[in-house]
Structures are given as structure tokens and as C-alpha cells.
Amino acid sequence: MAKIRIALADTDELYLNKLADYFMEKANQFSACFFSAKESFAKYVLDCQNSNCNDKADIIVFSEDFVDDTLLTADFTAKILFTDNSFSNISGFDIVNKYQKTELLVNALLLIYAEKTGHLEALKNSGKITKIIGVYSPVGGCGKTTIALMLAMLLADSEKRVFYLNYEIINSTAYFLNTAPHGSLTDVLLSLKTKGANTGLRLLANVFTDNRTKISFINPAESALEINELTLAEQIKLFQALVELYEFDYIVTDFDSGFPHFKQDLLQCCDFILMPTTLEKTSLSKISLLLKELTMRPELEELFSKIYLAANKADNQLIGNLQSCGILDIKPLEFAIPLSPTLKEPENIPLLLDSMRPIFRDFMAKVVLS
């Protein structure tokens, strides 16, 4: 992806110099220029309105004292006002708080750019610390939610801060983790659609940590269709908000089995994708078709590289299906979970952690050490 051109203007030269140092050292997705003088920034804005300008910024970011009539009417993909959270009469611009962690500030700029352009791949290199593990499979009934919960519990049991996000349309969080005493995902989803709302604060207000499993989660939304009402950019914003909280080491996301056109963008938000399958021939056929589709499309190469296959309900008779279907020529098998009647009941999952720990160990090591 080409670098995003950005111009930043602030009369506080000390602040601007520190910001410039960060952009040069860590924000490699940007090509940045900086202005501390109003006259030079005003000239730059005017020059960018020339149709022959080759250095026009995609994003301009400026403090309040740079605002004038020319800036109000200037044409840029994103015009963002630096604020210090104090009251301002200026309107008509996106706003970003200048006094926050620089990583969060950059993430906020990227999110606005992604929302304006639809170039959501810009969010991939946002310097995040929290890792997102997506548990996704095109195979229904493969034990995906059980495996997602098991992984979340194993990570939490190893003293990691884990947030479990059930992102299925029909959300089964309450069935597996009981019900938190307060809050729901409805409040969080509403904040994504409300101008000026702080989604991070809404997340924190609704998160509950289960003492038994040590997993943090949020009660399901009041309506199963509320997630469908979000735009793709709003869904990406939800993941960004979770990452930007810096409250969790890992977010384990339990996706439903559909693969509509936008699912690839959501999965691209993940650092790892654990893809469970059963070993029946119909299940393996679905996995094989999806993997082959990903290998045929260069733009999905990175998504393919994030996928780790896991076999569930495996027994010796079905292992032969895996060996004969050709999947192992496309992707190796990360681990296999043996057929276990005990796993049919979700309340038994915590009782099986000790026996499952060796099975998940290599995958968890890759997640932790990456």
C-alpha cells in the first residue's frame, strides 16, 4: 500500500517536534510534513488546491489557531482538528485529542482515514500491543465456540488478560459464561453510531470478568441483528477500540461461519486465525475450497498466512479423511482435539484445561512469542 500523505500543523513547536520524531521512527505508513507557522501552512493549503499539485496531503491535522476561511472550504480527504478536550466553537471537522498516547493518536488518525476512504488495510499497521485471535471456520458444528472458550481460558489461566468477544449473529455468550450482572453489547454498538461517543469508555463500563474462568466479556446485544446494522467501518472501529484500551493482552473473537464479502476485512484485523474443522468429508471439502480460494487471490495472501488449522472430534478412523483430501498440501495441521463426550457440555470446559493444555501448547507459544 502507498504511504498516506499527512500534514500536521501546531504552533507548539516542542509538541510538534516530538510528534515528528514519532512519525519518522514508528509511523512508517505515513509520509509526513510539519508546520509551526501559520503563513507557511496557509500557503501549503492553497497550493494543494491546485489541480497540478503532486504533493497534496490525504490528511491534514491542525490546531485551532490555524483555522481560517480557506481551510474551511479546502478539499482534502480528511480534515482533522487537534483539540485539548476544552470547549471549542469550531465545527465542521473531525476531531482528535492531541494530548493522548501517540500510538492512540495515530490509531485515531488511521481510523478516520479508513472511514473516509474505505481503505481499511491502513489499520493493519497501527502499532497495536493487544493481539487479536480470531476463531473462524466455514464449517458449522465444528466446536468453534468451545475451542474459542478453551483457548481464552488457557490464556487467562497463564496469567494473561483475555477478552472473549462472541461475534456471532446468534450470540451464545450467556449460555457458555452465564450472565454478567450489568451491561450489554447494545450500549457499545450504539456508541459506534453516535457522533462524539467514546466507544472505549462504553466498553469499560460494560466489561465483566468472570471469577471462575478469569475471562472478561460483555453480555450479548439485546437484539441478535444489531451487529448486522453496523457498517464495516463501524465494525472495524469496535476492534480498534478494544485494542486501544490497552486493558487486554489478547482478544479471542468467536466469528460465525459465514463468509460474506466483508468477512475478509474483519479477519484481516486478527493477528492469528484459528480455523477448526471436523474430519468428515463434507467439512474438509468446505475448508479445502476456502483455502484454495485464498491462495488464488494475491490480495488475500496475508490473510492466508494467518490461518492455523485445528481438527476437532478427531479419531483414528477420520484421520484418514484428512490425509486423503489434500488439505495438508495447502496448510499443515496445527493440532487435533480427540473426540470427547465430556466436551459436549460447556460447563465441563474448565475441568478439561489440564488435559487440553498440551494440545494447545505449540499454538499458544506462537501466539505469545510473536
Backbone hydrogen bonds, N-H to C=O, Kabsch-Sander energy under -0.5 kcal/mol:
donor,donor_aa,acceptor,acceptor_aa,energy
4,I,29,Q,-3.0
5,R,3,K,-0.5
6,I,31,S,-2.4
7,A,59,I,-2.4
8,L,33,C,-2.4
9,A,61,V,-2.7
10,D,35,F,-2.2
13,E,11,T,-1.3
16,L,12,D,-2.5
17,N,13,E,-2.5
18,K,14,L,-1.9
19,L,15,Y,-2.2
20,A,16,L,-2.5
21,D,17,N,-2.2
22,Y,18,K,-1.8
23,F,19,L,-2.4
24,M,20,A,-2.2
25,E,21,D,-1.8
26,K,22,Y,-3.2
27,A,22,Y,-1.1
28,N,26,K,-1.3
30,F,27,A,-1.7
31,S,4,I,-2.7
32,A,30,F,-0.6
33,C,6,I,-1.9
35,F,8,L,-2.4
41,F,37,A,-1.8
42,A,38,K,-2.6
43,K,39,E,-2.1
44,Y,40,S,-2.0
45,V,41,F,-2.5
46,L,42,A,-2.1
47,D,43,K,-2.7
48,C,44,Y,-2.0
49,Q,45,V,-0.6
49,Q,46,L,-1.1
50,N,47,D,-1.5
53,C,50,N,-2.1
58,D,5,R,-2.0
59,I,5,R,-2.0
60,I,78,A,-2.3
61,V,7,A,-3.0
62,F,80,I,-2.1
63,S,9,A,-1.3
66,F,63,S,-2.0
67,V,64,E,-1.5
72,L,68,D,-1.8
73,T,69,D,-1.3
74,A,70,T,-1.1
76,F,74,A,-0.8
78,A,58,D,-1.6
80,I,60,I,-2.9
80,I,78,A,-0.5
81,L,94,D,-3.4
82,F,62,F,-3.3
82,F,80,I,-0.5
83,T,96,V,-2.3
94,D,79,K,-1.8
96,V,81,L,-2.2
98,K,83,T,-2.8
99,Y,83,T,-0.5
100,Q,98,K,-1.2
105,L,101,K,-2.3
106,V,102,T,-2.6
107,N,103,E,-2.1
108,A,104,L,-2.3
109,L,105,L,-2.1
110,L,106,V,-2.5
111,L,107,N,-2.4
112,I,108,A,-2.1
113,Y,109,L,-2.3
114,A,110,L,-2.7
115,E,111,L,-2.5
116,K,112,I,-2.1
117,T,113,Y,-2.2
118,G,114,A,-2.8
120,L,118,G,-2.0
122,A,119,H,-1.6
123,L,120,L,-1.7
124,K,121,E,-1.5
125,N,122,A,-0.7
126,S,123,L,-1.0
131,K,249,D,-2.3
133,I,131,K,-0.5
133,I,251,I,-2.9
134,G,132,I,-0.6
134,G,272,F,-3.0
135,V,253,T,-3.3
136,Y,134,G,-0.7
136,Y,274,L,-1.7
140,G,138,P,-0.6
142,C,139,V,-0.7
147,I,143,G,-2.6
148,A,144,K,-2.6
149,L,145,T,-2.5
150,M,146,T,-2.3
151,L,147,I,-2.7
152,A,148,A,-2.4
153,M,149,L,-2.7
154,L,150,M,-2.5
155,L,151,L,-2.4
156,A,152,A,-2.5
157,D,153,M,-2.6
158,S,154,L,-0.8
158,S,155,L,-0.6
159,E,156,A,-1.4
160,K,155,L,-1.7
162,V,160,K,-0.7
163,F,250,Y,-2.5
164,Y,162,V,-0.5
164,Y,216,S,-3.1
165,L,163,F,-0.6
165,L,252,V,-2.5
166,N,164,Y,-0.6
167,Y,165,L,-0.9
167,Y,254,D,-2.2
171,N,169,I,-1.0
176,F,172,S,-1.8
177,L,173,T,-3.4
178,N,174,A,-0.8
185,L,219,N,-1.9
187,D,184,S,-0.8
188,V,184,S,-0.8
189,L,185,L,-2.8
190,L,186,T,-2.2
191,S,187,D,-1.4
192,L,188,V,-1.1
193,K,189,L,-0.7
193,K,190,L,-1.0
194,T,190,L,-0.6
194,T,191,S,-0.6
195,K,193,K,-0.6
197,A,194,T,-2.0
199,T,197,A,-0.9
202,R,198,N,-1.8
203,L,199,T,-2.4
204,L,200,G,-2.3
205,A,201,L,-2.2
206,N,202,R,-0.9
206,N,203,L,-0.9
207,V,203,L,-1.5
208,F,217,F,-2.7
210,D,208,F,-0.6
210,D,215,I,-2.9
214,K,210,D,-2.5
216,S,162,V,-2.6
217,F,208,F,-2.5
226,E,223,S,-1.4
229,E,225,L,-0.8
229,E,226,E,-0.8
230,L,227,I,-1.6
235,Q,231,T,-2.0
236,I,232,L,-2.6
237,K,233,A,-2.1
238,L,234,E,-1.5
239,F,235,Q,-1.5
240,Q,236,I,-2.4
241,A,237,K,-2.6
242,L,238,L,-1.9
243,V,239,F,-2.2
244,E,240,Q,-2.8
245,L,241,A,-0.7
245,L,242,L,-0.6
246,Y,243,V,-1.4
249,D,161,R,-2.1
250,Y,161,R,-2.2
251,I,131,K,-2.4
252,V,163,F,-2.4
252,V,250,Y,-0.5
253,T,133,I,-2.7
253,T,251,I,-0.7
254,D,165,L,-2.7
254,D,252,V,-0.5
255,F,135,V,-1.9
255,F,253,T,-0.9
256,D,167,Y,-0.6
263,K,260,P,-1.5
264,Q,260,P,-0.6
265,D,262,F,-0.7
266,L,262,F,-1.6
267,L,263,K,-2.9
268,Q,264,Q,-1.5
269,C,265,D,-0.5
269,C,266,L,-1.2
270,C,267,L,-1.6
271,D,132,I,-2.7
272,F,132,I,-1.7
273,I,306,K,-2.7
274,L,134,G,-2.9
275,M,273,I,-0.6
275,M,308,Y,-3.2
277,T,310,A,-1.9
284,L,280,E,-2.3
285,S,281,K,-1.9
286,K,282,T,-1.6
287,I,283,S,-2.1
288,S,284,L,-2.6
289,L,285,S,-2.4
290,L,286,K,-2.2
291,L,287,I,-2.6
292,K,288,S,-2.3
293,E,289,L,-2.0
294,L,290,L,-2.2
295,T,291,L,-1.9
296,M,292,K,-1.2
297,R,293,E,-0.6
297,R,294,L,-0.7
300,L,297,R,-2.2
301,E,298,P,-1.7
304,F,300,L,-2.5
305,S,301,E,-1.9
306,K,302,E,-0.8
306,K,303,L,-1.0
307,I,304,F,-1.4
308,Y,273,I,-2.8
309,L,332,P,-0.7
310,A,275,M,-2.0
311,A,335,F,-2.3
312,N,277,T,-2.8
314,A,337,I,-2.5
319,I,315,D,-1.7
320,G,316,N,-0.8
321,N,318,L,-1.0
322,L,318,L,-1.1
323,Q,319,I,-1.9
324,S,320,G,-1.5
325,C,321,N,-1.2
328,L,322,L,-0.6
329,D,326,G,-1.2
330,I,327,I,-2.2
331,K,327,I,-2.8
334,E,309,L,-2.5
334,E,332,P,-0.5
335,F,309,L,-0.9
337,I,311,A,-3.1
339,L,314,A,-1.8
343,L,340,S,-1.1
344,K,341,P,-1.3
345,E,342,T,-1.4
348,N,345,E,-2.1
349,I,346,P,-1.6
351,L,348,N,-0.8
352,L,348,N,-0.8
352,L,349,I,-1.6
353,L,350,P,-0.8
356,M,352,L,-1.9
357,R,353,L,-2.0
360,F,356,M,-2.0
361,R,357,R,-1.0
364,M,360,F,-2.8
365,A,361,R,-2.3
366,K,362,D,-1.7
367,V,363,F,-2.0
368,V,364,M,-2.8
369,L,365,A,-2.5
370,S,366,K,-1.0
